[in-house]
Amino acid sequence: MKAALIVKPKGEVKQQVEYAISILQKYKIIPLLENETVERLILDMPSYTIMEMRNMADIVVVLGGDGTLLYASRIFRFLKVPVLGFNLGRLGFIMEHHMEDFEKVMKSYIENKFLIKRRMKLSGEIICGGEKIYEEDALNEIVINKGAPSRMIELSIYIDDNFVTRYRSDGAIISSPTGSTGYTISAGGPIVHPDLDNIILSPICPHSLNIRPIVLPKTSKVEIKVETSNVECYATFDGQIVRPFNSENILRVTKSSGDLNLVVSPNRNYYSILRDKLGWGGMPC
């Protein structure tokens, strides 16, 4: 078995990476690391390009926070390999495993004691003059927001080619159920169980209080147009890829044809994760 080991190559993670490598090798798993990771962490082992890792990996092991897993989800998109995340960050909604449990988790995975959950992704297209000029997937969310901090933008919203509404705000978030506990929840959006296939559309600080988030079927096509001219706007994919966006563009979001296969523990349910991450009360009355 070969494992693509994905980590942000910062100096303080070297010890955890070396530990992970030693455990993988202990269980006869060949670790595959990016060229940049090996170089920056000064590791004495072979390194590979992303394309080589994509062709070789049987599993993707991610060390870091949710951002690192989102990066891994993007570079291994449309592949069916399972992804196993270990949290080195602070919150880590998607990264349910802890680094101190690395050996126990890997051993359980090898013994087929873990579940693989399919997580829906979004596909976003930027359209200009009827032509697609950019396309990218997102596991969490796709966001339209403004560059000018003191000025609102006016957005027109269409769902399945039907005009829905037009409102002034700081932008809009289109998220997956997995992303409902990310940027969307900060904007007042609902928490949607990640086993569901839905698209969540949430306004960012709308000028009118009657503009509310809406949960849509997975078959929906959401289109957003910026009606305000001469304002710098951006389309952001999972908080990592930023593209310029203006009143001549349309953002079209649908369910992606590719999913993320996330390795989860059968002994830990989604509600315990919410309790831990959101600081909800522990014991019932």
N, C-alpha and C positions, 0 to 999 in steps of 0.2 A: 504494500500500500504506500502511496505517496501523498503527502500533505503539503499544500501550499500554505506557508506560514506568513500571514500578513500582519504587519505592524508599522506604525509610524516610527522611522528610524531616528529616535532621539537618544541621547547618551544615557539618560536615566533608566531606559528600558532594557539595556543590554543584559543585565543580570536575569531578568525575567525571560528574555529570548533564549539565552543560553540554557536556562533551566528547562524551558519548553523543548528545545532541541534534544536535550539529554533524555527527557521522558519519551519523546517520540522514538528516538533511536533504541531506547530500552525495550519498546514494544514492537520493534522491527518495522517502524514507519519511517520512510525516507523524507526528511524535511526539504522543502523547496523554498528558497528565499530569493527575493528580487535582488538584482545587481546593486541597486542603491542601498538597500538594507545591509547587505554584507559589507559594502565599502564603508558606509558611515559608522557602523557599529564595530568595524574592524574584527570581523569574524573569520576564523580559519576554516572555511568550508566552501563548497561550490556555490555559484550563484547563477541565476537564470533570468531571462527576459520574461515579461508578462505573457507573451505569446507562448513561450516554451512551457511556462507554468500552467497555462490554460489547457495545453495539449496533454500534460502529464498528470495533473492532480486528480486524485480520487476523493479528496475532501479538502475543504478550505478551513484552516484554523486561524481565527482572528484574535489578536491581542490588542486591547485598547478600549476606546469608548464607542458610542454609537456611530460617530463620524467615520471611524476606521472600518466599521462593518458596512456602512453605506458605500465607502470607497471600494471595498471588496465586492459588494453586490454589483457595482457598476462594471468593474473590470472582468468579472466572471459572468456577466449577464448572458442569458439564453443557454447557459450550461446547466445541467441537472445535478451537478455535484452538491452534496450537502455542505452547509456552512455551520461551523461551531464557534461561538464567540465567548471570549473570556474578558471580563471587565477590568480594565486598569484605570478607568476614568472615575467620574463622580456619580452621575445618575445612571446611565446605561439601561434604558428600558428594554432594548433588544438584546443586550449582552447579559443574559441571565446567569451565567456561570462566573464563579470567582476564581482568581488565579491560584489561590491556595488549594483549590480542589482540582487542579489541572490533572494530576496523575489519576485520581479517582474517576474523573469524568472521562478521560481518554480510555481507561481500562473498561469502563462501562460501555462506552461506544463500541469498542472492539468486540465486546461480548453481546452486542445487539440489545442492550438494555435501555436505549434511548429512542425517542420518537422523532420522526422528521415531519415538521409542519410546513405546509405550503403557505407562503406569504405573497399576497397579491402586490403587483407593482403597477405603476402608472406609466403611460407613454405620452410624452409631450411634444407637440410640433409647433414651430413658429412659421406662420404662413404670411407671405408678402406678395401682393398682386396675384393671388390665386396659386402661387407656387410655394412648395415646402422648402424653406431655406435652412432649417435646423431641426434635428430630432434627437431626443434623449429620453432615457428611462429614469424613473425615480422610485425608490422604495418607500420613502416617507411622504414627500410633498413637492409640488411645483408651485412657485410663488410669483405673482406679479406685484412689484412694489415700486415706489417712486424714489428718485434720487434726491430731490429737494426736500429737506426736512420740514419746512414750514408750509408746504403747499399740498393740498389734496389733489387727487386725480379722479376723473369721472370714468366709470367703467360700465360697459354694456355687457350683459350676461345672456348667453344663448345656451339652451339645453336641447339636444336633438333637433337642431335647426329652428327651435321655437324661441322667440324673444321672451325673456323672463322678467328682467328689470334693468334699471339704470340707476346707479348711485355714485355718490362721492365718498371717497375713503382714502386710506393710505395704501390700499391694495387689496389683494384677494389671495387666499390659500386654497389649493386643490390638493387634498391629501388622501392617502390610502388608510385603511383601518390601522395598519401598523404605525402610520404617521399621526394618527389621531391623538397620541400622547406626546407629540412633539410640539412644533410651532402652533399647530391648530388649537391645542388645549389652552395655550397662552392667549389666543385670540378669542376665547370663549366658545370654542367648538366642542362637540360631544366626544366622549370616549366611546369608540366603537371596537368591539371584540375583534382581534386580528384573525379569527377563523372565518369571519364574514368577508364577502366580496362586495364592497361598496365604495363609492366615490363621495368624499365629503367636501363641500364647497363652503368656505367661511370667509366673510369680509374681515378686513383689518381696520379697526377703528372707523366704522362707517359714520357718516355725518347724521344719518337718520337712525333712530333707535328701532324702527320697525324692520330694518334689514337684518335678517338672522341667518345663521348657518343652516344648511340643508343637506340631508343624507340622500344619495341617489343610487339607483341600481348600477351594477357593474357594467351593464350594456350602454350606459349613458355616454353621450358625447358632449363635453362642456367646451364652449368657446367664449373667450373673453377678448374684448376690444377696448383699448384705451381711447376715449373720446377727447381727452385734453391734449391739445397740440403744444409743441414747444416746451414739453416737460420731459426731462430725462427719466426713463423707466427701465426696469430690468426684469427679466425672467430668470428665476433661480431654481436650479434642480438639486434637491436634497441639500441645499445650503453649500454646495461645493462647486457647481458650475454656474457661472453668471453670464447671461447674454444680454446685449442691449435690446431694448424693446421700445417701440414708439407707436404713434397713432396710425401708422400705415400697416401695422402688423396685427395678426390674430393669433392668440394662443389657443391651440386645440388639444384637449386632454381626453384620453380614453384609457381603458384598461389595457395594460401591456400584454403581449402574447407570451412574455417570459415571466416566470415566478422565481422567488427565492425559496430554496429548500433549507429551512432552519432546523438545526438539531436542538431539541428541547428535552428536559428531564420529565419523565412520567410522574415523578413524585412532587413536582412543584406546579401549582395551577396559576392561571393568569391573574386571579384575584389576589393571591399572595404577593405577586409581583407588584400589582397596584398598591397594595398595602405598604410594601417596603419602600417603593419609589416615591409615592405621594405622601407618605407619612400619615396614612389613615389610622384610625383607632384600632387597637389590637384585639381587645376582648369584648364580646357582646355583653350588653347589659343584662 
